């Protein structure tokens, strides 16, 4: 190799700028080709076919949906205050009972023995009272005799003091004996009351929903009264207890009407009305709701406690309003109709710049855009909307009349 030969590193350094220019030119040509392809493709397409829906005039019913369960208006759990063995059960599931009717009996052999024991203790206490009263009478006679002899100088003062003390002790013993009688009598009354509780009676007129005992079963009521029966006062009137989401509770109040459905009766709808909206929150897995009580008429007894129901509470009714289809409020037309206003980025990326601004809220109403066709081109109209039932939305303000067709979808383009 001679000294005239160029250095390889020098040659590479001189060729780098040319190579970079080639790469840039190739990228620009590729981008222009893609833009030309997109433009020619769009030119070859026909105008899209729009699906429309009319502005309507009618009534709008706003509802809040909530789920819950049915329950009797008055449900009572009947238990036992004493322990023992169930001797007999007088009722079964679904039986109708009257107030005071016997539901079950507990074996009373042990309790009867306690009653007899208390009666004997009372007799002993009464005998002690008689004994104490006799002692009082005796001490008073001795004291009176000493007082008579003292007038003749035949009873010493010390003897009189002794007899006075004896009389006072006798009076105290008599009072204690009488108190013992009262105490023993109270014990006897308590044992007799416990004996009467061995017969379990219905506290209300109603229906037996649950029976949790069988003859021969042992009942232990040491710390808490066990539930033996569950009674419902009446199934003709029931309650539907639903959980209303915190986002909807501000619209719900007592007196509002509602309807609900249960799985057992398919599409049948049952009427109800709100009796109470409770203030205490319920938190389940981080979701806050408020229990709401609905009154339900169940005279045909078709509904049963525990059924799961889905309620629709009517929170507002708007009469004779202009109504927009919700699909029109969600619709945004494609931008292929304004290619002359689009730059290279819109040609390369069709969704460039298509994001709509967030709807403005003014005084509780929202400003949105709807689209209609003028001269075969979609034109935006700004409207102010109000309440919605999920399908239609109230038009509060806007240059629209009933019957105007709004764009809700694109069916497709014409063939090449």
C-alpha positions in Angstrom: 0.0 0.0 0.0 1.4 3.4 -1.0 1.1 6.8 0.8 -1.3 8.0 -2.0 -4.0 5.5 -1.0 -6.8 7.2 0.9 -7.3 6.2 4.5 -10.4 4.0 5.0 -11.7 6.0 8.0 -11.4 9.2 6.0 -13.6 7.8 3.2 -16.2 6.6 5.7 -16.3 10.0 7.4 -16.8 11.7 4.0 -19.7 9.4 3.0 -21.8 9.7 6.3 -23.6 12.9 5.4 -24.7 11.6 2.0 -26.1 8.4 3.6 -28.1 10.4 6.2 -29.6 12.6 3.4 -30.6 9.5 1.5 -32.5 8.0 4.6 -34.3 11.3 5.2 -35.4 11.6 1.6 -36.6 8.0 1.6 -38.7 8.6 4.8 -40.3 11.7 3.3 -41.1 9.9 0.0 -42.6 7.0 2.0 -44.8 9.4 4.1 -45.9 11.3 0.9 -46.8 8.0 -0.7 -48.8 6.9 2.3 -50.6 10.2 2.3 -51.3 10.0 -1.4 -52.6 6.4 -0.9 -55.0 7.5 1.9 -56.2 10.5 -0.1 -56.9 8.4 -3.2 -58.6 5.7 -1.1 -60.8 8.3 0.5 -61.6 9.9 -2.9 -62.7 6.5 -4.2 -65.2 6.1 -1.4 -68.7 7.4 -1.5 -70.3 9.5 1.1 -71.2 7.6 4.3 -74.8 6.6 5.0 -76.0 8.0 8.2 -78.5 6.5 10.6 -80.9 9.0 12.1 -83.4 9.2 14.9 -86.0 11.9 15.5 -86.4 14.5 18.3 -89.6 13.5 20.1 -92.1 15.2 22.4 -93.4 13.2 25.3 -93.1 12.4 28.9 -89.9 11.4 30.7 -89.8 9.2 33.8 -86.6 9.2 35.8 -86.0 6.1 37.9 -83.4 4.9 40.3 -82.7 1.1 40.3 -81.8 -0.8 43.5 -81.9 -4.4 44.6 -82.9 -5.9 47.9 -85.0 -8.5 49.7 -88.6 -8.9 50.8 -89.3 -9.3 54.5 -92.4 -9.3 56.8 -93.4 -6.0 58.3 -93.2 -7.5 61.8 -91.1 -10.6 62.4 -90.6 -12.0 65.8 -88.0 -14.6 67.0 -89.5 -16.7 69.9 -86.9 -18.2 72.3 -86.7 -19.9 75.7 -85.6 -18.2 78.9 -85.0 -21.5 80.7 -83.0 -24.6 79.9 -84.4 -28.0 79.6 -85.5 -30.8 77.3 -88.3 -30.1 74.7 -91.2 -32.3 75.7 -93.5 -31.5 72.8 -93.9 -29.2 69.8 -97.4 -28.1 68.9 -96.9 -26.2 65.6 -95.1 -26.7 62.3 -93.9 -24.6 59.4 -96.5 -22.3 57.8 -99.1 -22.9 60.6 -101.2 -19.9 61.5 -101.1 -19.2 65.3 -103.0 -16.9 67.6 -101.6 -14.7 70.4 -101.1 -16.9 73.5 -101.3 -20.2 71.6 -99.0 -22.9 72.9 -96.0 -23.5 70.5 -93.9 -26.0 72.6 -93.5 -27.3 76.1 -90.2 -27.9 78.0 -90.0 -30.8 80.6 -90.8 -29.3 84.0 -89.9 -32.0 86.4 -86.8 -30.2 87.8 -88.5 -26.9 87.8 -91.5 -28.2 89.7 -89.1 -29.6 92.4 -87.7 -26.1 92.8 -91.1 -24.7 93.2 -91.9 -27.2 95.9 -88.6 -26.4 97.6 -89.4 -22.7 97.6 -92.9 -23.4 99.0 -91.4 -25.4 101.9 -88.9 -22.6 102.6 -91.8 -20.1 102.7 -93.6 -22.2 105.3 -90.4 -22.4 107.4 -90.1 -18.6 107.3 -93.7 -18.1 108.3 -93.1 -20.5 111.3 -90.1 -18.5 112.4 -92.3 -15.4 112.3 -94.7 -17.0 114.7 -91.8 -18.1 117.0 -90.4 -14.6 117.0 -93.8 -13.0 117.7 -94.2 -15.4 120.7 -90.8 -14.4 122.0 -91.7 -10.7 121.7 -94.9 -11.4 123.7 -93.0 -13.2 126.4 -90.4 -10.5 126.8 -93.1 -7.8 127.0 -94.9 -9.7 129.8 -91.7 -10.1 131.8 -90.9 -6.4 131.4 -94.4 -5.4 132.5 -94.2 -7.7 135.6 -90.8 -6.2 136.5 -92.2 -2.6 136.2 -95.1 -3.6 138.6 -92.7 -5.1 141.1 -90.3 -2.1 140.8 -93.0 0.1 142.2 -92.9 -2.0 145.3 -89.1 -2.1 145.3 -89.0 -5.8 144.5 -87.4 -5.5 140.9 -83.9 -4.1 140.7 -83.1 -1.5 138.0 -80.5 -3.8 136.5 -83.1 -6.5 135.9 -85.4 -4.0 134.2 -82.6 -2.9 131.9 -82.0 -6.6 131.0 -85.7 -7.1 130.2 -85.9 -4.0 128.1 -82.9 -5.3 126.0 -84.5 -8.7 125.7 -87.7 -7.2 124.4 -85.9 -5.1 121.8 -84.0 -8.2 120.6 -87.2 -10.1 120.3 -88.8 -7.2 118.2 -85.7 -7.2 115.9 -85.9 -11.0 115.5 -89.6 -10.7 114.6 -88.9 -8.1 111.9 -86.1 -10.3 110.5 -88.4 -13.3 110.3 -91.0 -11.2 108.5 -88.4 -10.0 106.0 -87.3 -13.6 105.5 -90.9 -14.5 104.6 -91.0 -11.7 102.0 -87.7 -12.9 100.5 -88.8 -16.5 100.4 -92.1 -15.5 98.8 -90.2 -13.6 96.1 -88.1 -16.7 95.4 -91.2 -18.8 95.1 -92.8 -16.3 92.7 -89.6 -16.4 90.5 -89.6 -20.2 90.5 -93.3 -20.3 89.6 -92.7 -17.7 86.8 -89.9 -19.9 85.4 -92.2 -22.9 85.6 -94.8 -21.0 83.5 -92.1 -20.2 80.9 -91.7 -23.9 80.3 -94.8 -23.5 78.2 -93.7 -21.4 75.1 -96.6 -19.3 73.7 -97.0 -17.2 70.6 -96.6 -13.4 71.4 -98.5 -12.4 68.2 -101.1 -13.5 65.7 -99.1 -14.7 62.7 -97.6 -17.5 60.6 -94.8 -19.8 61.6 -91.9 -19.2 59.2 -89.2 -21.3 61.0 -89.2 -24.0 63.6 -85.8 -24.8 65.0 -86.6 -27.5 67.5 -87.8 -31.1 67.7 -89.2 -33.1 70.7 -86.3 -34.5 72.8 -84.0 -31.7 71.9 -82.1 -30.0 74.7 -82.4 -26.2 75.1 -79.6 -24.3 76.8 -80.4 -20.7 77.8 -77.4 -19.9 79.9 -76.1 -16.8 78.2 -78.6 -16.1 75.4 -82.1 -17.2 74.7 -82.0 -19.6 71.8 -84.4 -18.9 68.9 -86.9 -21.7 68.7 -89.5 -20.2 66.3 -89.7 -17.3 63.8 -93.1 -15.8 63.4 -94.4 -13.3 60.9 -97.3 -11.2 62.0 -98.8 -11.0 58.5 -97.7 -11.7 55.0 -100.5 -9.6 53.5 -98.3 -6.5 54.0 -94.6 -6.8 53.5 -91.5 -4.6 53.2 -88.9 -4.5 50.5 -85.5 -3.4 51.9 -83.3 -2.2 49.1 -79.8 -0.6 49.1 -79.7 2.7 47.2 -76.3 3.8 45.9 -74.9 6.9 47.5 -74.8 8.6 44.0 -78.6 8.2 43.8 -79.7 8.7 47.4 -80.1 12.4 47.0 -83.0 11.9 44.6 -84.9 9.4 46.8 -87.4 10.4 49.5 -90.4 9.0 51.4 -93.7 8.9 49.5 -92.2 8.2 46.0 -93.7 5.4 44.0 -91.9 2.4 42.7 -92.3 -0.9 41.0 -90.2 -4.1 41.4 -89.8 -7.6 39.9 -88.8 -10.9 41.3 -87.3 -13.9 39.5 -90.2 -16.2 40.5 -92.7 -14.3 38.4 -90.8 -13.3 35.3 -91.9 -10.0 33.9 -94.7 -9.3 36.4 -94.4 -5.9 38.0 -95.4 -5.3 41.6 -96.3 -1.8 42.9 -94.7 -0.3 46.0 -94.1 3.0 47.8 -91.2 4.3 49.9 -91.9 4.4 53.6 -88.5 5.3 55.0 -85.0 6.3 53.8 -82.6 5.4 56.6 -79.7 7.7 57.4 -77.2 5.1 58.6 -74.8 4.2 55.8 -74.0 0.6 54.8 -70.5 -0.1 53.5 -69.9 -3.4 51.6 -66.5 -3.8 49.9 -66.0 -0.1 49.8 -69.4 0.6 48.2 -71.6 2.9 50.3 -75.3 2.6 50.1 -78.4 3.5 52.2 -81.2 1.1 53.2 -84.5 2.2 51.9 -87.8 0.6 53.0 -90.6 0.1 50.5 -94.2 -0.9 51.5 -95.6 -3.8 49.5 -99.2 -5.0 49.3 -99.2 -8.8 49.2 -102.8 -9.7 49.7 -102.6 -12.6 47.2 -99.6 -14.0 49.2 -97.7 -14.5 45.9 -94.6 -12.9 47.4 -92.5 -14.7 50.1 -90.0 -13.5 52.6 -86.4 -13.5 51.4 -87.1 -13.1 47.7 -84.6 -11.0 45.9 -86.2 -8.0 44.1 -85.1 -5.4 41.7 -86.9 -2.1 42.3 -87.3 0.9 40.0 -88.0 4.0 42.1 -89.7 6.9 40.2 -87.7 10.0 41.4 -89.0 12.5 38.8 -91.6 12.8 36.0 -91.3 15.4 33.3 -94.4 16.1 31.2 -94.5 17.2 27.5 -90.8 17.7 27.0 -88.6 17.6 23.9 -86.6 14.4 24.1 -83.2 13.6 22.4 -82.1 10.1 21.8 -79.0 9.3 23.9 -77.3 7.8 20.8 -77.4 11.3 19.2 -75.6 12.8 22.2 -72.8 10.1 21.9 -72.4 10.3 18.1 -69.5 12.1 16.4 -69.4 12.0 12.6 -66.3 10.8 10.7 -64.0 13.6 9.4 -63.6 12.3 5.9 -66.1 14.9 4.6 -63.6 17.7 5.2 -60.4 16.4 3.8 -59.6 19.8 2.2 -59.2 21.1 5.8 -56.9 18.3 6.9 -53.2 18.3 7.0 -50.7 15.6 6.5 -51.1 14.3 10.1 -54.8 13.9 9.6 -54.2 12.0 6.3 -51.7 9.7 8.0 -53.7 9.3 11.2 -57.5 9.5 10.6 -58.4 9.9 14.3 -56.0 12.8 14.7 -57.8 15.8 16.3 -61.2 14.0 16.5 -61.5 14.1 20.3 -64.5 16.2 21.3 -64.1 18.7 24.2 -65.6 17.7 27.5 -69.3 18.7 27.9 -69.8 21.9 29.8 -72.0 21.9 32.9 -74.0 25.0 33.6 -76.6 25.3 36.4 -77.0 21.5 36.7 -77.5 21.1 32.9 -74.9 20.0 30.4 -73.9 21.6 27.1 -73.4 19.0 24.4 -73.4 18.7 20.6 -75.7 16.8 18.3 -75.4 16.5 14.6 -77.9 16.8 11.7 -77.6 16.8 7.9 -77.6 20.1 5.9 -76.7 19.9 2.2 -75.6 16.3 2.8 -73.1 17.4 5.3 -73.2 16.8 9.1 -73.6 20.1 11.0 -73.2 20.4 14.8 -75.9 22.0 17.0 -75.1 22.9 20.6 -77.8 22.0 23.0 -78.3 22.1 26.7 -79.6 18.8 28.2 -81.4 17.9 31.5 -82.6 14.7 33.0 -82.2 11.3 31.3 -83.8 7.9 31.7 -80.9 6.1 30.0 -82.6 6.1 26.5 -83.9 9.6 26.0 -82.6 12.9 27.4 -84.6 16.1 28.1 -83.8 19.0 25.8 -83.6 22.1 28.0 -82.3 24.6 25.4 -81.4 24.4 21.7 -82.6 25.1 18.2 -84.4 21.9 17.7 -88.1 20.9 17.2 -90.0 17.7 17.4 -89.4 15.5 14.3 -85.9 16.8 13.5 -83.7 13.9 12.4 -80.5 13.6 14.4 -77.5 11.6 13.4 -76.9 8.6 15.6 -74.7 6.2 13.6 -72.9 5.5 10.3 -74.3 2.6 8.3 -71.4 2.4 5.8 -69.9 4.0 2.6 -70.7 3.5 -1.1 -68.8 1.1 -3.2 -66.0 2.2 -5.5 
